[in-house]
Amino acid sequence: MRLNKFISHHTTYSRREADRLIFDGRVKVNKQIVTNPAYDVEDGDRVFVNGKPVKRSTKYTCIVYNKPKGELVTKKDPQGRKTIYDSLPKRFKHFIPVGRLDFATEGLLILTDSPRVAEALMKSDLPRVYKLRIKGDITEEMIKAMQEGVEVGIEGAHKNTDFKKITLKPFISAQIIKNSPKFSTLKVAISEGKNRELRRFFAHFGRDVMDLKRLSYGWVSLNALPVGKTRYFDKKEYKILKEFLKKERNDNA
């Protein structure tokens, strides 16, 4: 894992703050000062920030947060906009989000204090289920693209994206709840959630996404959790996670 990422995952420092600490020579790995944020931290390495060891934990905790619209999934925003960490209880300030939901998207966000858990869930093809409302109708061409996949361009992407074109995989499922010329509602499941995929998919067909809410991620569901509130994983969710991590470790062995 990159050094700056390691520090931000295991401490309350943001990625940018970790970069500054590293550049300023305030970070040591195995008693040697390291000034490269991309330095690869291995399992046996000991990392020190300002002379204090960064503690790793073999145990992990996972929570679900019902993210409201208007919050960024980042520790700090240079423009001073509200982030999830402004709303989360202080005891979760060092937790890592599993993926991101953009500023205008709401719903289920998993956070954990374990970098390994976060990385395993993010890299997985577990279904991410969303409910969305779009402006306009749903055409046969759109349905075919949901079933077969499609290459989309920059429309609907973040203005600073590095991915001008991306190929979207077929949707795992798509349920049309309402289809009308003014507004349409769908419930879809996809296996990835990067690069504003759903917004880019519908923008490709000239449709604006008006509302977007994530309902579940793998076996973890939002259910009746109120907006802006958190809950811990329950016993069943932890049991399935443990089995998932074991399988993921064996597959990569």
C-alpha positions as CSV (number, residue, x, y, z in Angstrom):
1,M,0.0,0.0,0.0
2,R,1.3,3.5,-0.8
3,L,2.7,5.3,2.2
4,N,0.3,8.3,2.0
5,K,-2.6,6.0,1.7
6,F,-1.4,3.9,4.7
7,I,-1.1,7.0,6.9
8,S,-4.5,8.3,5.9
9,H,-6.1,4.9,6.5
10,H,-4.6,4.3,9.9
11,T,-4.7,7.9,11.3
12,T,-6.9,10.9,11.3
13,Y,-4.7,12.6,8.7
14,S,-6.2,13.2,5.2
15,R,-4.2,12.0,2.1
16,R,-3.1,15.6,1.4
17,E,-1.9,16.0,5.0
18,A,0.0,12.7,4.8
19,D,1.7,14.0,1.6
20,R,2.8,17.1,3.4
21,L,4.1,15.1,6.4
22,I,6.1,12.9,4.1
23,F,7.6,15.8,2.0
24,D,8.5,17.5,5.3
25,G,10.6,14.5,6.4
26,R,8.3,13.8,9.4
27,V,7.6,10.2,8.4
28,K,9.9,7.2,8.9
29,V,9.6,3.6,7.7
30,N,11.8,1.2,9.8
31,K,13.7,4.2,11.3
32,Q,14.5,5.6,7.9
33,I,13.0,8.9,6.7
34,V,11.0,8.4,3.5
35,T,10.0,11.4,1.4
36,N,8.2,9.6,-1.4
37,P,4.4,9.3,-0.9
38,A,4.3,6.4,-3.3
39,Y,6.7,4.3,-1.2
40,D,5.2,0.8,-0.9
41,V,4.5,-0.2,2.7
42,E,4.8,-3.9,3.3
43,D,3.2,-6.1,6.0
44,G,6.3,-6.1,8.2
45,D,7.2,-2.4,7.9
46,R,6.9,-0.1,10.9
47,V,5.7,3.4,10.1
48,F,6.3,6.5,12.4
49,V,4.7,9.9,12.1
50,N,6.4,12.7,14.1
51,G,8.2,9.9,16.1
52,K,5.1,8.1,17.0
53,P,4.3,4.6,15.6
54,V,1.3,4.2,13.5
55,K,-0.7,1.3,15.0
56,R,-2.3,-1.3,12.8
57,S,-5.2,-3.4,14.1
58,T,-5.9,-7.0,13.2
59,K,-9.5,-6.5,14.3
60,Y,-11.9,-4.5,12.3
61,T,-15.2,-2.7,12.6
62,C,-17.7,-1.9,9.8
63,I,-20.5,0.6,9.8
64,V,-23.3,1.7,7.4
65,Y,-23.9,5.4,6.9
66,N,-27.0,6.7,5.1
67,K,-25.3,9.5,3.3
68,P,-27.4,12.5,2.5
69,K,-27.1,14.6,-0.7
70,G,-24.7,17.5,-0.4
71,E,-21.8,15.7,1.3
72,L,-18.4,14.8,-0.2
73,V,-16.9,11.4,0.5
74,T,-13.5,12.8,1.5
75,K,-11.7,13.8,4.7
76,K,-11.2,17.4,3.7
77,D,-12.3,19.6,0.8
78,P,-10.0,22.4,-0.4
79,Q,-13.2,24.4,-1.3
80,G,-14.6,24.1,2.2
81,R,-17.6,22.0,1.2
82,K,-19.2,19.7,3.7
83,T,-17.8,16.2,3.9
84,I,-19.2,13.0,5.5
85,Y,-16.6,13.4,8.3
86,D,-18.3,16.7,9.3
87,S,-21.5,14.6,10.1
88,L,-20.0,11.3,11.3
89,P,-19.5,10.9,15.1
90,K,-15.9,11.6,16.1
91,R,-15.2,7.9,16.8
92,F,-15.5,7.2,13.1
93,K,-13.2,10.0,11.9
94,H,-10.4,7.5,10.9
95,F,-12.8,5.1,9.1
96,I,-12.3,4.4,5.4
97,P,-15.2,4.7,3.0
98,V,-15.7,1.7,0.7
99,G,-15.9,3.4,-2.6
100,R,-17.5,6.8,-3.1
101,L,-20.9,8.4,-3.6
102,D,-20.7,11.7,-5.4
103,F,-22.0,15.0,-3.9
104,A,-25.5,14.7,-5.3
105,T,-25.9,10.9,-4.6
106,E,-27.4,9.6,-1.3
107,G,-27.8,6.3,0.4
108,L,-25.7,3.4,1.7
109,L,-22.0,3.9,2.3
110,I,-19.9,1.3,4.1
111,L,-17.0,2.5,6.2
112,T,-14.4,0.5,8.0
113,D,-11.3,0.9,10.1
114,S,-9.5,-1.9,8.1
115,P,-7.7,-1.0,4.9
116,R,-7.8,-4.7,3.9
117,V,-11.5,-4.9,4.3
118,A,-12.0,-1.6,2.4
119,E,-9.8,-2.7,-0.5
120,A,-11.3,-6.2,-0.7
121,L,-14.9,-4.8,-0.9
122,M,-14.0,-2.0,-3.3
123,K,-12.2,-4.4,-5.8
124,S,-15.0,-6.9,-5.7
125,D,-17.8,-7.4,-8.2
126,L,-20.4,-7.5,-5.5
127,P,-23.7,-6.0,-6.8
128,R,-24.4,-2.4,-6.0
129,V,-28.1,-1.7,-6.1
130,Y,-29.4,1.8,-6.8
131,K,-32.8,3.4,-7.2
132,L,-32.8,6.4,-9.6
133,R,-35.1,8.8,-11.3
134,I,-34.2,10.2,-14.7
135,K,-35.6,13.0,-16.9
136,G,-37.3,11.5,-19.9
137,D,-38.3,8.0,-20.9
138,I,-36.4,4.7,-21.1
139,T,-35.8,3.5,-24.7
140,E,-35.2,0.1,-26.2
141,E,-31.7,1.2,-27.1
142,M,-31.0,2.0,-23.4
143,I,-32.4,-1.4,-22.3
144,K,-30.2,-3.1,-24.8
145,A,-27.1,-1.2,-23.5
146,M,-28.0,-2.2,-19.9
147,Q,-28.1,-5.9,-21.0
148,E,-25.0,-5.9,-23.3
149,G,-22.8,-3.1,-22.0
150,V,-21.8,0.1,-23.8
151,E,-18.8,2.5,-24.3
152,V,-19.6,6.0,-23.0
153,G,-17.9,9.4,-23.2
154,I,-17.3,12.3,-21.0
155,E,-21.0,13.3,-20.6
156,G,-22.1,13.0,-17.0
157,A,-18.5,12.5,-15.7
158,H,-16.7,14.6,-13.1
159,K,-15.0,17.6,-14.7
160,N,-11.6,16.4,-13.5
161,T,-11.9,12.8,-14.6
162,D,-8.9,11.1,-16.2
163,F,-11.2,8.7,-18.0
164,K,-12.6,10.4,-21.1
165,K,-14.1,7.1,-22.3
166,I,-15.1,4.0,-20.4
167,T,-16.6,0.7,-21.3
168,L,-19.5,-0.2,-19.0
169,K,-20.3,-3.8,-18.2
170,P,-23.8,-5.1,-18.6
171,F,-26.0,-4.3,-15.6
172,I,-26.6,-7.3,-13.3
173,S,-30.3,-6.4,-13.3
174,A,-32.6,-3.6,-14.2
175,Q,-36.2,-3.1,-13.1
176,I,-38.3,-0.4,-14.7
177,I,-40.6,1.0,-12.0
178,K,-42.0,3.8,-14.1
179,N,-41.5,4.8,-17.8
180,S,-42.9,8.1,-19.0
181,P,-41.8,11.0,-21.3
182,K,-41.3,13.3,-18.4
183,F,-39.7,11.2,-15.7
184,S,-38.8,7.6,-15.3
185,T,-37.8,5.5,-12.3
186,L,-35.6,2.4,-12.2
187,K,-33.9,0.0,-9.8
188,V,-30.6,-1.3,-11.1
189,A,-27.7,-3.4,-9.9
190,I,-24.2,-3.0,-11.3
191,S,-20.9,-4.7,-10.4
192,E,-18.8,-1.5,-10.3
193,G,-19.4,2.0,-8.9
194,K,-16.4,4.1,-10.1
195,N,-16.3,7.1,-12.3
196,R,-20.0,8.1,-12.0
197,E,-21.0,5.2,-14.1
198,L,-24.7,5.5,-13.9
199,R,-24.7,9.2,-14.5
200,R,-22.5,8.7,-17.5
201,F,-24.6,5.8,-18.8
202,F,-27.8,7.9,-18.9
203,A,-26.0,11.0,-20.1
204,H,-24.9,9.0,-23.1
205,F,-28.5,8.7,-24.1
206,G,-29.3,12.3,-23.3
207,R,-30.9,11.7,-20.0
208,D,-30.2,13.6,-16.8
209,V,-30.2,11.7,-13.5
210,M,-32.4,13.7,-11.1
211,D,-32.1,11.4,-8.0
212,L,-29.7,8.6,-7.3
213,K,-29.7,6.5,-4.1
214,R,-27.7,3.4,-3.3
215,L,-29.8,0.8,-1.5
216,S,-27.4,-2.0,-0.9
217,Y,-23.8,-3.2,-1.4
218,G,-23.4,-6.9,-1.7
219,W,-25.2,-8.5,1.3
220,V,-25.5,-5.2,3.2
221,S,-28.7,-3.2,2.9
222,L,-29.8,0.3,3.9
223,N,-33.3,-0.9,5.1
224,A,-34.9,1.7,7.4
225,L,-31.7,3.5,8.5
226,P,-32.6,7.3,8.6
227,V,-30.7,9.7,6.4
228,G,-27.6,11.0,8.2
229,K,-27.5,8.1,10.7
230,T,-25.1,5.2,11.2
231,R,-25.3,1.7,12.4
232,Y,-22.8,-1.1,13.0
233,F,-22.8,-4.3,11.0
234,D,-24.9,-6.9,12.6
235,K,-23.7,-10.5,13.4
236,K,-25.0,-11.9,10.2
237,E,-23.2,-9.2,8.1
238,Y,-20.0,-9.8,10.0
239,K,-20.3,-13.6,9.4
240,I,-20.8,-13.2,5.7
241,L,-17.9,-10.6,5.5
242,K,-15.6,-13.1,7.3
243,E,-16.5,-15.8,4.7
244,F,-16.0,-13.3,1.9
245,L,-12.6,-12.3,3.1
246,K,-11.5,-15.9,3.5
247,K,-12.6,-16.7,-0.1
248,E,-10.9,-13.6,-1.4
249,R,-7.7,-14.5,0.4
250,N,-7.8,-18.1,-1.0
251,D,-8.5,-16.9,-4.5
252,N,-5.5,-14.6,-4.4
253,A,-3.2,-17.1,-2.8
